[in-house]
Amino acid sequence: MRQSNYYVILFSVILTVVLGGLLAATSEGLGPIQQKSIELDTKKQILGAVVEVTPEMDVIETYSKAIKSEVVDYSGNTVAEDSEGNKIVAEDVNVEKQFDKDPEERLYPVFKFYGKEGGEEIESYILPVYGNGLWDNIWGYIALDTEGKTIKGAVFAHAGETPGLGARITEDEVQARFQGKKLYNDQGELVSVQMLKGESNPESKLDEHHVDGMSGATITGNGLNAMLKNYFKHYQSYFNKKGATATL
């Protein structure tokens, strides 16, 4: 009986080691493929804030022509290197991990859009935003005009919002509601853009700072509102330092 148990244990150990090795090798082999997939999806979302991303589009090529990027801190200063002297690349900044830090300690990527075919002048600034929905995190990319005051486009995504309710933030029709909305009031105060509670609100409520809501998704809408206002505030110093320019 003891010998039989010994062989069972030995077989289990060998099987665990072999399967563990196979899984590790598979994970290592798929790593670069997964990373490329993440890179492609991220660049699709960034471009999607300013242009229609079609199945025929070569996303990587279009992105390389259309987008230049930098990273700034909470004070609006450009951050080129980390504490060890390594170059910081905006596309490599993990916004989710940065979200866990205090706002003053975060890195803030800025993506500058020069037109679909590239050009000499900036047409839009695209900013990543991150926050909390009803069930999990929500995030997106907001395209602003060159003064950082008007929304030109928006793309939102989520990890686990309710289908048909909060998950509708990914729909083109919902995202299009934000185009042309203003971040500042007539007194120059940052008021952001808010999604209203409920849907089919009267036009009298849909002014330059408000968009129609989503039925049954109040908490997701509130999370989206908080996300936008927080990040517009975080990037405020950057636009104050830069001023109204489209050529830098």
N, C-alpha and C positions, 0 to 999 in steps of 0.2 A: 504493500500500500504506500509506504514511504517513497519507494522508487517511482511508483506511478505518479505521486504528487510532485516529485522532483522534475519529472519530464514535462508535466503540465505547466509548472512554473517556468521552466527553461524555455518551453515553446512560446509561452506568453511574452516573456522578456524579449526573445528574438523577434517575434512578430511585431512587438511595439517598436523596437529599434528600427526594423526594416521599414515599417509603415511611416514612422516618424521621419526617417531619412528621405523616403519618397515624397512625402508632403513638403518637406523643407526644400528639396530640389525643385519640385513643381512650383512652389511659391517663388523661389529665386528666379526660375525661368520665366514666370509670368510677370514678375515685377516690372520690367521695362515696358511690357505691353500695357499693363494697367496704368503706369505713369503716363504713357502716351495718350491713353484714352482720357485720363483726367485732364491733361493739358489741352486736348482737343475740345472737350466739353467746356472748360473754363473760357477758352478763347471764343467759342461759339456764343457763350453768354455775354461776354464783353462786347463783341461785335453786334450782338442782337439788340443792344440798347440803342444803337444808332443806324443799323441797316437791317434789311431783311436777309436772314441767313437761309439760303436755299440748298437743297440737296446737291445741286450742281456746283456749288461754291467750293473752291479750294480754300478752306478756312485758314490753314497755316500760312499760305502765300498771301492771302488778302490781309491777314493780321499783320504780317511782317511789313507790308506796304503802308497800311493805314494807321497803325498804332505805335506810339513811342511811350515809354513809361518812366516813372521815377517813384521814389518812396520818400515820404515826409514824416516828420514827427508831429506831436500835438500842437507845437508852436508854429508849424508851417515851414520848418526848415528842412531842406533836402538832406536825406541820410543816405550816404553812398556806401559806407562800410560799417560792419559790426565792430564790437569791442576787440576782436582778434584780427581786424584788418581785412576780413573777407568781404568781397563785393556783395552788396545786397541788391537782389533783382526783384522788381515788383511782382512779376509773375510767380515767383517762388515764395512769396509771403503767404503764410497760411492764415487767412483772415479769421477762421474759426478759432485757432489757438490764440491769436491776438485778442479776440473777444473776451477771453478768460482773464486778461490782464486789466489793470486800471487804465482808463482812457489815456491818462498822461504818459503811460509807459508803452503804449502800442506803436506799431509801425503802420502807416497808412499809405497803401498803394494809390497811385494816380495814373490813369491811362488816358493819353492824349490822342484824340482822333483827328487825323489830317485829311480825311476824305477817303472814300473807298479805294481810290487809285493812288492815294498818297498825295502830298502837296507841300507847299511851303508854310501854310498857315493852319493853326489849330482851328477846328470847327466845333469841337466839343471836348469837355472833360468828363471822363467816365469814372465814377467812384463806386467801390464795393461797399455794401451795407450788410449788416448782420444783426440778428435779434432773435427774440423768442415768440413763437406762435402759440397755438393752443396746446398741442401735444409735443412739439419738438422745435428745433431751430428753423428759422426762415432766413433767407438772404437774397441778395440781388445785386444788380448793377444799375446805377442811375446816371444818365447822360445829362450834363448841364451845359448851358451856353457858356461862352468864353468869359462872362463876368461871374459865373457861378450863382446865378440868381433865378434862372428859368429852367424847368425840366424839358429836355428835348426827347427823352425816351427812357423807358424803364423795362427791366427784366427781373422777374421774381421767381424764386424756387423755394422748395420746402422739403423737410425730411419726413414729416408724417401728419400733415393736416388732413382733415376729413374730406374724402372725395365728394365733389358736388357742392361743398360748402367752402371751408377755408382753403382747400386745394385749388380753388378757382383763381388764386393769385397768379397762377402760371398761364392763365388764358390770355390770348392776345387782346381780347376786347377789354378785359379788366386793366391790363397794363397800359393800354392806349389812353385810358382815362386821365393818366398823369401828364400827358404831353401838353406843354404850354402853361402848366401851372407855375405859380410864383412862390418863391421861398420867403420873400421879405414883403412886409406891408409898406404902406406909403410913408411911414415914419422911419423906415430903414431897419426895422426890428425883424429878427429871424422868427417867423411863425411857422415855417415848414409847410407841408401839404398834408391834409388829413383826409382819411377815408371816413365817410359818415356811417352811422349805424343804419342798417336796413338798406333796401334797394328801391330804385324808382323814386328817389327823392325829387322834390320839385326843383325846377331850374333855378328858382330864387335862392336855393341853398348851395347850388353848385357854382360858387364863385371861383376866383383865381387861386384860392387856397384850399378848396375842398373838392373831393371826387365822390361819386356815388359809391355806396357800400355793397356788401355781398350778403344776401339773405341768409340768416342762420349762422353767420360767421363773425359775430361781434368781437370775440376775443382775438381771433386771428387779425382782424382789422385793427384792433387796438395795439397789438404787437407790431404790426406794420407801421402804424403811426409813430410809435415810440422809437422804432428802429430808424426811420427816416430823420426824425428831428434830432436824435442823438448824433447820428453820423454827419448830418449837415452842420451841426455845431462843432463836431470834432475837426471838420475840414475848413471851418470858417477862417482860421488864422492863415491857412494856405492861400486862400483867395484874397484875403486882406493884404498879404505880402505881395502877391503877384499883381494885383490890380486888374483893370479891364484891358487885357491884352490877348491877342490871338497869334502871336508870332514867336513866342519863346518855346 
